Amino acid sequence: MSTRQRPISADEPPSAPHADRSEALFERARRVSPGGVHSPVRAFRGVGGTPRFMSSGAGARLRDVEGREYLDFCLAFGPLILGHADADVRAAAEAALSRGWSLGTAEPYSLELAEFITTRIPWVQSLRFVNSGTEAVMSALRVARAASGRSKIVKFEGCYHGHVDSMLVRAGSGLAEAPQLDSAGLAPEVAQETLVAPLDDSGALEAIFARHGERIAATIIEPVPANYGLLPQRVEFLQAVAAVTRAHGALLIFDEVISGFRVAFQGYAGLSGIHPDLVIYGKIIGGGFPVGAYGGRRELMELVAPVGPVYQAGTLSANPLAMCAGLANLRRLTDGSVYRRLEELGERLQRALTGLPGIALARVGSIFWLLSSRSALPPLPVRTLKGFPVDAAACFGPLFHALLERGIYLSPSAFEVGFLSSAHTEADIDALARALREITRPR
Ligand SMILES: Cc1ncc(COP(=O)(O)O)c(C=O)c1O
């Protein structure tokens, strides 16, 4: 392979003669990285075709290497609640950059962000920053096991908790009794430590605890499951999850990587009044920079090194650039105006899509899921995997591409949700609705 490749400039003028630059770049990328990407869903496997190589983002828009603009409802899979390249977040990151971008010492920036969060979210008395949601999940599970002296973890079918080995399992035919590995490369014993329960079924969870309760360290759940479409749970179900978990001396872990700072500043724990023992954040907490965090009751967090025996560390953890960007991002969310604005936009989208043939919209605040099917659509909200129409994935590909042709970028998978940001306008919402009306119009 030639090592003299043409440089890829984000600023190349759109008139450059490269109508198929994404194809050419994808071809090159596949030679040097698995599937040409660094996270699988970006490869468009779920929708077919070649991923568009994006060179920049501003506000609610992405721009590809050929200079085409897209109205973006994927928003980097959730962190960008203020849209791309928000001026405040950018200014904070630029100021941090000028002070040096990795100190590897105690520093005041993570302190400021940690204080900002712990003073506003009472059930997070102490927290530790890491570099991703996955890392935060892995560490929180370790704390739960150390605290309880037990090893099993209960998770729910359809919830995603990053690529932690023990979380890459799904319910087998006997549900909790025989979980199946969801990835190659895992030790089979990994599945033994995970019990998989169905969502929206407190009886099934009680049965699992009745049988394994003494060995269960924690129950982990996305309180707003948003990784298998959007499967909003009843508050009563989440209350039952908390009650049965605690009745058996296990810890309740909320994975709020998507819902944290998104459905409300305090996440779904704040909205529902169900306060977990440990909570996991990611995405919005870093304003689009690589940050994850786990936190909770002080005595649990004091099990973590250097105070306690749970080892967890990170060369790049609490990177000052990311901490300053995260703080600037969260500062904008405290007075509630962003959430009110997002709710207005969400309601507008919901109204505009009501009655469109073959399409349904599920929504929790600014998280939405477009569900398409040729058969009868299920009544919404769908709360469990059983409600997922069999042809939803097959129908989504053509819909995704029809929108892409019209300059609208959704997350490239039927199972991923979409996001609104405060950078979106009414006109942007109307553009999405208009495009969907055009696409679904009977011919
Ligand atoms: C609920 C949830 N937990 C954990 C993760 C993993 O986070 P990351 O991709 O930052 O490792 C994700 C990622 O989308 C997520 O949605």
The ligand as a Gaussian input file, in Angstrom:
#p B3LYP/6-31G(d) Opt

LIG

0 1
 C      -26.514000       3.308000      28.842000
 C      -25.094000       3.194000      28.396000
 N      -24.171000       2.701000      29.242000
 C      -22.883000       2.611000      28.894000
 C      -22.455000       2.994000      27.649000
 C      -21.013000       2.894000      27.285000
 O      -20.452000       4.170000      27.183000
 P      -19.154000       4.414000      26.281000
 O      -19.574000       4.210000      24.867000
 O      -18.738000       5.819000      26.604000
 O      -18.136000       3.419000      26.720000
 C      -23.378000       3.497000      26.732000
 C      -22.960000       3.911000      25.377000
 O      -23.729000       4.279000      24.535000
 C      -24.729000       3.599000      27.110000
 O      -25.669000       4.073000      26.276000

